[in-house]
Amino acid sequence: MAARIGDKVVSDGKNVVSLVNTEEKLALQEYVDSQQLEKDVAANAGGAAFSVLQKLGDDESRLNNEFIALKNALSDWLGDLQSEIRVAGPEGSKQIFDYFEKISEKEKGLSWRYDSVKANIDKLRSILKVDLVTLQNNPEKLSEITTVTNNFVIAAKAVFENAAGIKKLVDELDKYASAFNAKSAELRNYSSVEDKLDDLLEGKRVYSMYSLEQRYNILVRVLRTKSIIKLPEGELSSGMLKDNQSLAKIKRFMQEYEQERNLSMSNLVIENPKHNEWMYYNDSLARLRQKGFKRHLRPIEFYAVLLEHFRTNGQGTREEIAQNMLKGKGEWLSVAFKKEGNMLHIAFDPENLAWNKKENKYDGNLTSQQSFDIGNKEIKDWISVSSFPSPLIEVLYGTNAGELSNFNAEIYLPPDGSWWPVGCGYNFGSNNFNLVAYDNRRASRGVK
């Protein structure tokens, strides 16, 4: 068994659950548990109202800080966990999927329980808005303070119990991953399992969900455990590998990795400005070829220019191109999407995609180069990039969802079952950080 469960999956899970302190009680919980609330309501309505409001303020602040952070972190982590499912081998994948399902259910429960807490907070604040004289002479209101406060405490306890349940599952996953990895060394002696090495280099089967960079990191570990290959510490390069038959495949892979990483644009000639806001993808590609350009920009190339513009406050090395990218209604990129159920397939540099006016879709048969499990997401709708697996966002944007949140980046998925070329921006706006795979015409820009 060559697959391995990534350490980052467990460490990220621990970081998520560390956002909530399940040991410390809420102020109102201590107030209710001590039975002081009912005494104060009976003896001094004003004092009870003041105590409840004061403690509620403290609790609401803590709940907002801890649980909003927890919900956001959980969503990102579940995406990472989902990406790991298909790369840990049959046995590991099944177990991780089971943990994913359990944690996903806890996350759903967390959301509706937290909504219940917020509803109780609103109700309690509404009750306590009346003046003290009215409150003192209204037994029903006094009784309602006790009831709603108790309800708030019950709901809040359920939220914390849910968080504790997630923490327990993370601990179980940690133990399972440690045991699994101990008996499943990852290609440690790859010369005896060349078929598995081929899978790693070509991104097939259990490695089909890994990004190029993740497969590179695995390869480096493999090479450094091979005693006959002496490599210096630090980053590996193809130049360190000798030209011989046994290392030819590895060297080709390293060169591919180096080429992909060096999309720093140093060797790319980018057409500026873009042309014709309304061209079918196949017509756009034909125009580029006639003008001596190779293809459209890949997404990661496009965003390298655009992100540099924003990171440098308009002082980037390709500022003229960046300014032009920000104009108009977006443009075609050199990538296509195909959605099949929960899987999103990606093909870079697509060709022979022709617009079918009769059926109102693109025709074409492409080979998927990378596939990602994106969960059950709606087609033909805008979805925040934070909802997608992190490796997918890195492949497309070259950055993470955190930075992209500054630009409200979203992805528009195509209908199931057919390939659609992808463009940035959209017809009814100009957010170039949005990727849409359900459009027929866009502007044309090439690179060579």
N, C-alpha and C positions, 0 to 999 in steps of 0.2 A: 504494500500500500504506500503510494508516494505522496498522497495529498496531506496537507497540514492545516489545522485551524489557526488562523492568524492571531497573534498575541494582541493586536490592536483592537480586535472585536471585543475581547474581554475587558481590556483596560479602558476602552471608551465606555463600556457598560458601567464599570465601577465609577468612572467620572460622572456619569449621568446620575446615578443614585446618590452620589455624595452631595448633590445639590440640595437634598432635603434632610433635615435633622429629625428623624422619627423618634428620637429619644426625648426631646424636650417637649413638654406639654404646652398647649396654648393657654393664654391667660384666662380666657373665659372657661376653658375646660377645668382648670384648677378651681375657679370660682364656683362652678356647678358641682364639681366633685366634693368640695368642702361643705356643701349644703348652705353656704353663706348667702347665696343669691335669694333663696326663698325667705330667709330671715330678714334680709334687707328690704325685700319687697313688702313684707308684712309690717316692718317697723318704720321704714322711712323710704317712701317712694322716690323722693328726690335723690337721696343717696344711692339707691339702687340704680336709678336711671344714669346718674353720673358714672358709677362704677362700670356699668355695662358698656356705655359709650366709650369710656377711656380704654377698657380692655379690648373692645371690639376694634378700635383704631390700631392698637398694637398687633392684634391677630390678623387683621386684614392686610396690613403692611407685610407681615411675615409670609402669609399665604401667597400674596401676589408675587413677592420676590422669589420664593422657593418654587412655587408650582408652575408659574408661567415659564420660568427657566427650565424646570423639569420637563414640561410638555414639549417645549421647543427642542431640547436636547434629545428627548426620547424619539421624536419624529426623525431627526437626523440619524440617530444611532440605529433605529430599526431599518432605515435604508441601507446602512453599512452592513448590518447583520444579514439582510436579504441578499446583498451582493455576495456574501461569503457562502451562502447555502450551496451554490453550485460548484464551488471550487475546493471543497473539503473532502472529496471522494464520496462514494455511495453511503458508507456508514456514517461518516461525519456530517454529511449533508442532511441525512434524515434526522439526526439528533438536533442539529442546529435549527432545522425547520420546526421541529417540535417546540424548542425553546422560543423561536420567533413567534409561533402561534400563541403560546401562553403569554408572552410579554405583550404581544399586540392586543390580546384581550384585556390585559391589565391596563394598558394605555387607554383603551376605549372606556373602560370603567372609570378610570381616573378623570376623564373629560366630563362625563355626565355627573359624577359625584362632585366635582369641583363646581360645575354649573349649579348644583343644588346648594352648595355652600354660599355661592354668590347671591342666589335668590334669597336665602335666609338673611344674609347681611343687609340686602336692600329692604326686606320686610322689617327687620329690626330697627333700622334707621328711620323708616316711615312711622313706626309706632312711637318712637321716642321724640318725634318732632313736636308733639303737643306740649303745652305749658304745664308746669308742675301742679297747679291747682286742679286742672282738668284731669291730670293723671291720678292725683290723690283721691279724687272722687269718682273714679271710674274703675270698679273692681274687674270688669272685663279686660280693660287695657292692662291692668297690673298682671292679671292671669296670663295674658297674651305675651307679655315680656318674658315670663318664665318659660312658657311653652316654646316660643320661637328661639330663645337662647338655648334651651335644651336641644331643639332640633338642629340648630347650628353646630353644637358640640358633637352630636351624633354624626352629622354629615362630615364634619372636619375629621373626626376619628376615622371614619371610613376612608377618607382620602389618604390619611397617613398610613392606615393599614394596607391600602393598595400600594403605596410607595414601598412599604416594608416588604410586601409580597414580591415586588419587582426586584428589590435588593436580594431577596432570597434566591430568586431565579438566576440572577447574575452570578451569585456565589456558586450555585449548582453548575452553571455553564462553565465557570472558571475551573472547577474540579474536573468536569468532564473533558474540557479542552486539554488540561494538563495530562490527564491519563491517556487521552487519544494521541497527543503529540509524542508522548514518551514511547509509544509502541509503533509510531508511524513516522520514521525519519524521512525527510523530504529530499529524495534523490541523492542521498548521501554518497552512494557509490553508483553514480549514474552510468558508468561504463557497462554495467551488467543489466541495465534497463534502458537501452537506447530508444525503444519505442516511447517510453515516458519522457525522455529528453526531447524527442521530436515533438511530442504534444506540448511541452513547455515552450519550445522555440517557436512553434507555429500557432500557439494559442488555441489548441483543440481540446475537446472533451473536458476533463476536469479543470483545465486552464482557460476555457473559453470565456470565462467571466473576468479574468484578470486583465488589467490594462497592460500596455507594453512596459511601463515603468515597473509595475509589480512583478512581471515576469523577469525583468532585468535584475531586480533585487534578489529573486530566488536563484537565478543563474549565478550571480556573484557568490552567494553562499555555497552553491554547489562547487564552483571552481576552486574556492578557497579551502574546501575540505578534501580536495583531491591532491594528495601529497606530491605527485609528480609535477604539478603545476605550481610554480612559485610566483606569487603575485605580490607586489608591494601593497601596503595599506593605502586607503584612500580610494578614489573613484577608478573603476576599471575602464580601459579603452581598448578598442579593437587592435590598436597598434601594439599592445602588449602581447598579442597572441601570434604565434608563429604560423606561417602558411604551411599547413600539412593537412592531409585528408581527414584526420580525426577531428580537427578543430574547424574545418571549413564551414560547417553549418553554424557553429557558434559565432564565428567571425562575421558571417553574413548577418546574423541576428544583431550582433553588437553594432554593426554599421547602420542597420535599420534604426536601431534605438538612438544612435548618435545623430542620424539625420533628422529623426522626429523631434528630438530635444532641441536641435539647433534651428528651430523655426523662429530664430531671432531675426529672421527676415534679411539677413546679410546678403544672401544670394538671390533674393527674389526681386524681380522687376514688376511692380504693381501698376496696373493701368489706372490713370487718373485723368479726368473724372470717369464715373460710371456712365453707361450709355443706355438710352431708351428705357423709360420706366415700365414699359409694358411689353415684355417678350416672353414667349414660352421657353421653358428650360432648354429644349433641344435646339431652338432657334438661337438662343443666347450663346450656347456652347459653340454652335457653328460660326456665329459672328466672331467670337474670340479666336477660333482657329484660323479664320480667314485673315485676321489682323496679326497673326503670328504669336498669339498667346496660347499657353498650354491648357489652361482650365480656369475655373472660378477660384476664388480664395477658399481654402478650407476654413471652417469656423475658428479654429485655434489661431490661424494666421490673421484672420479678420480682427479677432478680439485682441491679439497682440498689439495691433496698431491702436485700436480704440482705447484699450485699458492704459496704454502708455500715455495717451492724450490726457486722460483723467488723473492718472497718478502724478503727472508732472505739471498739472495745471496749464495745459496747453503749450508746454515747452518740449514736446516729444520730437524724435528724429524724423518722423514722417507726418508732420503736423498738417501739411497741405492735403494729404490723402485722408487723414482723420477728419478734417473739417468737411471734406466732400462726402465721407461716409455718413456723417450726421445729417446730411441734407436728403430731401426726397423721401420716398416711401420704402426704403430698404432695398435689398438686392439679393440675387441668387448666391448661394454658397455651394462649395463642392462636396456635398453630402446628401444622402437620401435616407429616409426613415421608412421602416415597415413595422407595423404593430400587429402582433399575433397573440391575442389573449393578454397575458401579463408580461409578455416579452417584447422588448423594443429592439429591432435589428437595425444596424447602422452599416451603410456602405459609403466609403469615401470615393471621390472622383467618379461619380456615376456617369455612364454614357448610355446612349440609346433609350433615353426616357422621352417618349413622344406623347404629346397631349392628344387625348381622344375626346374630340368635341361631342361626339354622339353620346358617349357614356359618362362624360364629365369627370374624367379621371386620367391619370397618367398611365400609359402602358410601358412595360419594360420588365425584364428579368435580371435582377442583380444578385451578386453573391454577398451574403452578410459577412462583414469583417469583424464586427464585435456585436455581442448581444447582451442585454441587461434585463434583469427582472425588475420591472418598475411597479409591480403590484397592480391592483385593480383600479386603473385610472380612466376617467371619462375621455372619450375621443371628441375631437372638434370642440375643445374648450381650453381656456387659458389656465395653466397650472404653474404655480411658483416653482422655480428650480430647487428650492429647499425641500420639495416633496420627492425629488428623484435621488437615486443612489449617488453618493459622492464621486465614485469612479467615472460615472457617465458624465457628470458635470465637468470634471477635470479634462476628460477626453474632448469635450465640445468647446469649452471656454478657456481651458488652461488656467483656471483659478477655481476658487471654492464658492459655495453658495453664500457664505458670509459676506464676501466682498460684493457679490452680485446683488445682494439685498439692497445695496445703495442705489441700484438702478432698476429696482422692481422687475428683475428679469423673470420671464415666463416662457413656457414652451407650449405650443399648440400641437396636439397629437393628430395624426391622420386617421381616417377610418381603417378598420381592421382589414388585413389581407392583401394590400397592394402597396407598392413602393411609391413614395411621393418625394420629389426634390424639396430641399429645405432652403428657406430664405430667412433673412433677418428683417426685423421691422414688420409692419403689416399695413394693409391698405387704408385703415382708418386712423392712423397715427404715425409716430416716427420713433418709437422706442426700438433702437437698433440692438438692444440687448435681449429682445424677444426673438425666439426661433419658432418659425411656423412651418409645418409640413402639410399644410392643406391650402394651397394657393396655386393658381395656374400661371400667372404672369408676374414678372418682376424685372428690375433693372439688371444690367450686365456689366461686370467688371472682371478683368482677367489678370493672371500672373504668368510670368515666364522666367 
